[in-house]
Amino acid sequence: MKEPNNQSRSTGHKSSTPSSLLLLPFVPELNMTPKDLGMLVLQILMLQLKATLLLVIDIYRFFFPPELKSLKGELVLVTGAGQNLGRELALHLAKQGARLILWDVNQAENEKTAEMIQAMGAEAHIYTCDVSDLESVSAIANKVRQDIGHPGMVFNNAGVFEHKSFLSHTSSEIKKMVNVNLLGNIWVTREFLGHMIQRNRGHVVSISSVLGYMGRSQVVPYCASKFGVKGMTEALAEELRLERRTGVRVTAVHPFLISNVNEVQIENKLPWLFEVLSPDEAAARIVKGVRLNEEEIFLPEKLKPLMVFSKILPRKLRRLYADFVEH
């Protein structure tokens, strides 16, 4: 009788896989040579070394922040500049010597902001623009370029807010929220980003929200729009990084709550953590963060580790902790 070959006597174990790979659970099925395995281990060690170095740099920068970049003479566009946070941003930027371009749908309030800036001896140019209207944004952007030039910094601040149950929102309210909060960011950024890329110099700042990090009741369309803003800024920053446009910065701002929002009354067990800031306090922190080229700014700052850590928790745990804080 013919002796069965080794393959026919196999019990089903894959002899082609080195036993050493069993020590690496993420590559047990790969047919790797000892040389390939050694290279993989070396690459992982180098990756960990780079990660450690980046962490050390972050810790160092926390205690010894870099020098604040100058805004003197910088041409800066602020949308929604007619009131509240937009007005305070414009005033704080003017204090740093920036030349302001003010956009708002409310011409009268926008003129008041300009008058306040001019009373400080700073430069302000006003334009009436609805950022949700693509044609209006395009036309006003062309006029700005003809009248003054290309802004080197854009603050996408214009936004609308509604606090009520999802089914209570009308279709027109939802469209307006998405069009202003999200599409407005996109239309304005697209108008001025190209020139920044050509010069490899510029800064796009978009006001998102803590509600762009976590969804909450009574603000469903608002959360959807702000999650979109967070996604836009994160993706744009990554695109610029891969294209090596390191001189063009992108910053997302995530406020918890600013005191001019009267529709929401916050009661929680940790008021020292979930601090409500005034528009002036929020604007000062945003301008400082932009001058430090921070990619994400949380208001208040102490919320950052909590927000970042919360993303790795299962949703049930996030709900458990949220219920504890809010009730």
C-alpha positions as CSV (number, residue, x, y, z in Angstrom):
1,M,0.0,0.0,0.0
2,K,1.3,3.5,-0.9
3,E,2.5,5.5,2.1
4,P,0.3,8.6,2.6
5,N,2.2,11.8,2.1
6,N,2.7,14.4,4.9
7,Q,0.0,16.6,3.7
8,S,-2.6,13.9,3.9
9,R,-1.6,13.2,7.5
10,S,-2.0,16.8,8.4
11,T,-4.4,17.5,11.3
12,G,-5.4,20.9,10.0
13,H,-2.6,23.0,11.6
14,K,-0.9,25.5,9.3
15,S,2.7,24.5,9.3
16,S,3.7,27.5,7.1
17,T,3.1,29.9,9.9
18,P,6.1,30.4,12.3
19,S,5.2,29.5,15.9
20,S,6.8,32.8,17.0
21,L,4.0,34.7,15.3
22,L,1.6,33.3,18.0
23,L,3.2,35.8,20.3
24,L,1.7,38.6,18.0
25,P,-2.0,38.1,18.0
26,F,-2.6,40.7,15.3
27,V,-0.5,38.8,12.7
28,P,-1.0,35.0,13.3
29,E,-2.3,34.3,9.8
30,L,0.5,36.1,8.0
31,N,3.3,34.0,6.4
32,M,6.2,36.2,7.6
33,T,9.9,35.4,7.6
34,P,12.0,36.1,10.7
35,K,13.5,39.0,8.9
36,D,10.0,40.5,8.1
37,L,8.9,39.9,11.7
38,G,12.0,41.7,13.0
39,M,11.4,44.7,10.7
40,L,7.8,44.9,11.9
41,V,8.9,44.8,15.6
42,L,11.4,47.5,14.8
43,Q,8.8,49.7,13.1
44,I,6.5,49.3,16.1
45,L,9.2,50.3,18.4
46,M,10.0,53.4,16.3
47,L,6.3,54.3,16.3
48,Q,6.1,54.1,20.1
49,L,9.3,56.2,20.4
50,K,7.8,58.9,18.1
51,A,4.5,58.8,20.1
52,T,6.4,59.2,23.4
53,L,8.3,62.1,21.9
54,L,5.1,63.9,20.8
55,L,3.7,63.4,24.3
56,V,6.8,64.9,25.9
57,I,6.6,67.9,23.6
58,D,2.9,68.4,24.5
59,I,3.7,68.3,28.2
60,Y,6.6,70.7,27.7
61,R,4.4,73.1,25.7
62,F,1.8,73.0,28.5
63,F,4.3,74.4,30.9
64,F,6.3,76.5,28.4
65,P,3.9,77.6,25.7
66,P,5.3,79.0,22.4
67,E,5.4,82.7,21.7
68,L,2.1,84.2,20.7
69,K,2.0,85.0,17.0
70,S,1.4,88.7,16.2
71,L,-1.9,89.8,14.6
72,K,-0.7,93.3,14.0
73,G,-1.7,94.4,10.5
74,E,-3.4,91.1,9.8
75,L,-6.5,91.3,7.6
76,V,-9.1,89.2,9.5
77,L,-12.7,88.3,8.5
78,V,-15.3,87.7,11.2
79,T,-18.7,86.4,10.3
80,G,-21.6,87.0,12.6
81,A,-19.8,90.1,13.9
82,G,-22.9,92.1,14.7
83,Q,-23.4,90.8,18.3
84,N,-22.4,88.6,21.1
85,L,-19.4,86.4,20.6
86,G,-18.7,87.7,17.0
87,R,-18.6,91.3,18.3
88,E,-16.3,90.4,21.1
89,L,-14.0,88.5,18.8
90,A,-13.8,91.5,16.5
91,L,-13.0,93.8,19.5
92,H,-10.3,91.5,20.9
93,L,-8.7,91.1,17.4
94,A,-8.7,94.9,17.0
95,K,-6.9,95.2,20.3
96,Q,-4.2,93.0,18.8
97,G,-3.8,95.4,15.9
98,A,-5.8,93.3,13.3
99,R,-7.6,95.0,10.4
100,L,-11.2,93.8,10.6
101,I,-13.6,92.7,7.9
102,L,-17.1,92.4,9.5
103,W,-19.8,90.3,8.0
104,D,-23.3,90.0,9.4
105,V,-26.8,89.6,8.1
106,N,-27.9,92.5,10.4
107,Q,-26.5,95.7,9.0
108,A,-27.4,97.9,11.8
109,E,-25.7,95.8,14.5
110,N,-22.7,95.2,12.3
111,E,-22.3,99.0,12.0
112,K,-22.3,99.3,15.8
113,T,-19.5,96.8,16.0
114,A,-17.5,98.8,13.4
115,E,-18.1,102.0,15.3
116,M,-16.8,100.4,18.5
117,I,-13.7,99.2,16.7
118,Q,-13.1,102.6,15.0
119,A,-13.4,104.3,18.3
120,M,-10.4,102.2,19.4
121,G,-8.5,103.6,16.5
122,A,-8.6,100.4,14.6
123,E,-9.7,99.6,11.1
124,A,-13.1,98.0,10.3
125,H,-14.9,97.3,7.0
126,I,-18.5,96.2,7.1
127,Y,-20.4,94.0,4.6
128,T,-24.0,92.7,4.9
129,C,-24.0,89.0,4.0
130,D,-26.1,85.9,4.7
131,V,-23.4,83.1,4.9
132,S,-26.1,80.5,4.2
133,D,-26.6,82.0,0.7
134,L,-23.8,80.7,-1.6
135,E,-24.4,83.4,-4.2
136,S,-24.3,86.2,-1.5
137,V,-21.1,84.8,-0.1
138,S,-19.5,84.6,-3.5
139,A,-20.5,88.2,-4.4
140,I,-19.4,89.7,-1.1
141,A,-16.2,87.8,-1.1
142,N,-15.4,89.2,-4.6
143,K,-16.1,92.7,-3.3
144,V,-13.9,92.2,-0.3
145,R,-11.0,91.1,-2.5
146,Q,-11.5,94.1,-4.8
147,D,-12.0,96.6,-2.0
148,I,-9.4,95.5,0.5
149,G,-7.6,92.3,-0.5
150,H,-7.5,88.7,0.6
151,P,-8.0,88.1,4.4
152,G,-5.2,86.1,5.9
153,M,-7.5,84.8,8.7
154,V,-11.2,83.8,8.7
155,F,-13.3,83.4,11.8
156,N,-16.4,81.4,10.9
157,N,-18.6,82.5,13.8
158,A,-22.1,83.1,12.3
159,G,-24.6,80.6,13.8
160,V,-28.2,80.0,14.9
161,F,-29.5,78.0,17.8
162,E,-32.8,76.4,18.7
163,H,-33.6,74.5,21.9
164,K,-36.6,72.3,21.7
165,S,-37.6,68.7,20.9
166,F,-36.7,67.3,17.5
167,L,-40.2,67.0,16.2
168,S,-41.0,70.6,17.3
169,H,-38.5,72.0,14.8
170,T,-40.0,73.1,11.5
171,S,-38.4,72.0,8.3
172,S,-37.4,75.7,7.6
173,E,-35.8,75.9,11.1
174,I,-33.7,72.8,10.4
175,K,-32.7,74.0,7.0
176,K,-31.6,77.3,8.4
177,M,-29.6,75.8,11.1
178,V,-27.7,73.5,8.8
179,N,-27.3,76.2,6.1
180,V,-25.9,78.8,8.5
181,N,-23.9,76.7,11.0
182,L,-22.4,74.1,8.6
183,L,-22.8,75.2,5.0
184,G,-21.9,78.8,5.9
185,N,-18.6,77.6,7.3
186,I,-17.9,75.7,4.0
187,W,-18.9,78.5,1.6
188,V,-16.9,81.1,3.4
189,T,-13.8,78.9,3.9
190,R,-13.8,77.9,0.2
191,E,-13.8,81.5,-0.9
192,F,-10.6,82.4,0.9
193,L,-8.7,79.2,1.5
194,G,-7.2,79.1,-2.0
195,H,-5.2,82.2,-1.5
196,M,-3.9,81.0,1.9
197,I,-2.7,77.8,0.2
198,Q,-0.9,79.7,-2.5
199,R,1.0,81.6,0.1
200,N,1.2,78.7,2.5
201,R,0.1,81.1,5.2
202,G,-3.3,81.7,6.8
203,H,-5.7,80.5,9.5
204,V,-9.3,79.2,9.4
205,V,-11.2,79.3,12.7
206,S,-14.6,77.7,13.0
207,I,-16.9,77.9,16.0
208,S,-18.2,74.4,16.7
209,S,-19.5,73.4,20.1
210,V,-19.2,70.9,22.9
211,L,-22.4,69.7,21.2
212,G,-20.2,69.0,18.2
213,Y,-18.6,66.4,20.4
214,M,-21.6,64.8,22.1
215,G,-25.3,64.7,21.3
216,R,-27.8,66.0,23.8
217,S,-31.6,66.1,24.1
218,Q,-33.5,69.1,22.7
219,V,-30.8,70.2,20.3
220,V,-30.8,67.5,17.6
221,P,-30.5,69.6,14.5
222,Y,-28.0,71.9,16.2
223,C,-25.9,68.9,17.2
224,A,-26.0,67.6,13.6
225,S,-24.7,71.0,12.3
226,K,-22.0,71.3,14.9
227,F,-20.8,67.7,14.5
228,G,-20.5,68.6,10.8
229,V,-18.3,71.6,11.6
230,K,-16.0,69.5,13.8
231,G,-15.7,66.9,10.9
232,M,-15.0,69.7,8.4
233,T,-12.2,71.2,10.4
234,E,-10.6,67.9,11.3
235,A,-10.7,66.7,7.7
236,L,-9.5,70.0,6.3
237,A,-6.5,70.1,8.7
238,E,-5.6,66.5,7.7
239,E,-5.8,67.4,4.0
240,L,-3.6,70.4,4.5
241,R,-1.1,68.3,6.5
242,L,-0.8,65.7,3.8
243,E,-0.4,68.4,1.1
244,R,2.4,69.9,3.3
245,R,0.6,73.2,3.7
246,T,2.0,73.6,7.2
247,G,1.7,77.4,7.1
248,V,-2.1,77.2,6.9
249,R,-3.7,76.5,10.2
250,V,-7.2,75.2,11.1
251,T,-8.8,75.6,14.5
252,A,-12.1,74.3,15.8
253,V,-13.6,76.0,18.9
254,H,-15.9,74.0,21.2
255,P,-17.7,76.2,23.8
256,F,-19.8,74.6,26.5
257,L,-22.2,77.5,27.0
258,I,-21.8,81.2,26.6
259,S,-23.9,83.5,28.8
260,N,-25.8,85.2,26.0
261,V,-27.7,82.0,25.2
262,N,-30.9,82.6,27.2
263,E,-32.9,79.6,26.0
264,V,-30.9,77.1,28.2
265,Q,-30.7,77.2,31.9
266,I,-28.0,74.9,33.2
267,E,-28.2,73.1,36.5
268,N,-25.5,70.5,37.2
269,K,-23.6,69.0,40.1
270,L,-20.2,70.3,38.8
271,P,-20.6,74.0,38.0
272,W,-16.9,74.6,38.5
273,L,-16.2,72.2,35.6
274,F,-19.0,73.1,33.3
275,E,-18.4,76.8,33.6
276,V,-20.6,79.3,31.6
277,L,-18.4,82.0,30.1
278,S,-19.3,85.5,29.1
279,P,-18.8,86.4,25.4
280,D,-15.9,88.6,26.4
281,E,-14.2,85.8,28.3
282,A,-14.8,83.3,25.5
283,A,-13.4,85.7,22.8
284,A,-10.3,86.4,24.8
285,R,-9.6,82.7,25.2
286,I,-10.3,82.0,21.5
287,V,-7.9,84.7,20.3
288,K,-5.2,83.5,22.6
289,G,-5.6,79.9,21.4
290,V,-5.5,81.1,17.8
291,R,-2.3,83.0,18.4
292,L,-0.9,79.8,19.9
293,N,-2.0,77.9,16.7
294,E,-4.1,75.4,18.7
295,E,-6.0,73.0,16.6
296,E,-8.9,72.6,19.1
297,I,-10.0,75.1,21.8
298,F,-12.4,74.1,24.5
299,L,-14.3,76.6,26.6
300,P,-13.6,76.3,29.4
301,E,-10.2,74.7,28.9
302,K,-10.6,72.2,31.7
303,L,-13.3,70.4,29.6
304,K,-10.7,69.2,27.1
305,P,-9.5,66.0,28.8
306,L,-13.1,65.1,29.8
307,M,-14.3,65.5,26.2
308,V,-11.4,63.6,24.7
309,F,-11.7,60.8,27.2
310,S,-15.5,60.5,26.8
311,K,-15.1,59.4,23.1
312,I,-13.5,56.1,24.1
313,L,-16.3,55.2,26.6
314,P,-19.2,53.1,25.6
315,R,-22.4,55.1,25.1
316,K,-24.1,53.5,28.2
317,L,-21.3,54.8,30.4
318,R,-21.4,58.3,28.8
319,R,-25.2,58.3,29.5
320,L,-24.6,57.2,33.1
321,Y,-22.1,60.0,33.8
322,A,-24.2,62.6,32.0
323,D,-27.3,61.7,34.0
324,F,-25.3,62.0,37.2
325,V,-24.0,65.4,36.3
326,E,-27.2,66.8,34.9
327,H,-29.8,65.5,37.4
